[in-house]
Amino acid sequence: MNQEISAWVSKAEEDWRTMCRESLVTDGPSLNAICFHAQQCVEKYFKARLRLEDVPFSKTHDLLILYHDVILIEPQWSMLHSGLGDLSSYAVALRYPGLDATPDQADAAVEICNTIRSLVRRSLDLLEG
């Protein structure tokens, strides 16, 4: 794996660890942070997967745009489409007043993040961890 892909993976893992740690909080977890870091992790893993194939991508937080490029490389990942719209919105919407994540949204964000992380790590020949 080249240095650029390793850098994307490293940043994705940082978001994943933050999401996981906050998910363990039982008294007042930051649901917004859980959702935000789940979105960020998926975004960076999608970008790592695209870079592996030398597929260019724009500077975007929109997971659906990235997904449409990734699915051309990994068509068996078509089941990932549901949930990406909501997860994608967490890149911005939850960072400002007016909208707050619910426990169900945070749980769903963690679930889809973990699923995508596992798939991309396998496609990059990385160990689960």
N, C-alpha and C positions, 0 to 999 in steps of 0.2 A: 504494500500500500504506500502511495507516495505521501510526501509531507503535507500537501494541501488537504488530502482526504483525512489524514491523521488529525489535522487541526480541526476539521469539521466534527470528527468523531469526539475529540477531546472536549470541544465546546458543548456538543450534545450531551455527553456524559455529565458535564457540570450541571446542566439544567436537569437532567434525570435525577442526579443525587439530591439536588435541592428539592425537587418535587417529592421524592421519596421521604426525605427527612421531614418535610412539612406535613406529609400524609400521616406520619406517625404521631403527630401532636394530638392529644386527646382533649386538651382544654384550650379552646379558641384557635383552632388551626386557621391559617390564612387560606381560605378556599380560592380566593382570587389568585394568589401566588401559585397554588397547586396547578390551576388551570393554565396560567400564563407559562409556567415552566414546562408543562406537558406540551403545549403548543410549540414552544421554542425547541424542545428536544426533537420533536417530530420534524419540524422545519429543517433543522441542521442535519438530521439523519437522511432526509430526502435529498438534501443538497450533496451530502457525501456520496450517496448512491448514484446521483446524476454525474458527479465528477469522475466516478470510477469508469464511466462509459464516455467521458469527455463530452457530455451533453451540457451545453451552456444554459444558464438560467438567469433570469432578471433578479434584481434586488426586490424581492417580494416576501411578504409574510403570509401570503395567500396559499394555504396548503392545497387547495383544489387546483390551482395553477401548477404547482409542483407535482401533484399527484398525476395530472394528465400527462406529464412528461415521464414520470416514473413508471406508469402503467404500460408504456410502450416498451420498456425494458423488462418489466416484471408483470406480464399480463395475469399471472395467477394471483396477484394481489388485488384483484378487482373487488373483493369483499371489503376492502378498506374504505371504500367511498362513503358509506354511511357513517356519520359522526364527524367527518372531516370538516364539514361546513361550520358546525358549532365550535369545534376545536380551533379552527382557523380564526374565528372571531375573537378568541381570547387573547390574541396578540396585541390588540388595541383596546377593545371595548371594556375590558375589566381593569384597565390601567387608569381609568379616569372615573370621576363621580358619575353616578347615574345608573350603574348596573353592578350587581354583586353576584358572584357565583353561589350556587346552592350546593349542599352536600352531594346530591345526586349528580350534578354537573361535574363536580370535582372527581367523584368516583368514576364516572364515564371517561373523563379526560385521562385519568391514570390508566384505566383499562386499555384505551386505544393507544396511548403512548407506549405502554409496555408491549403491546402486540406489535406495533410498528418497529419499535426498537429491536425486538427479537428477530423479526424478519430481516431488517436491514443488516444487523450484525452478522447473521448467518450468510447473507449474500456477500458481505465483505470478508468472509472467512475469519470472523472474530469470535472468540470464546464468549459464551454466556457469562454474565457476571453482574 
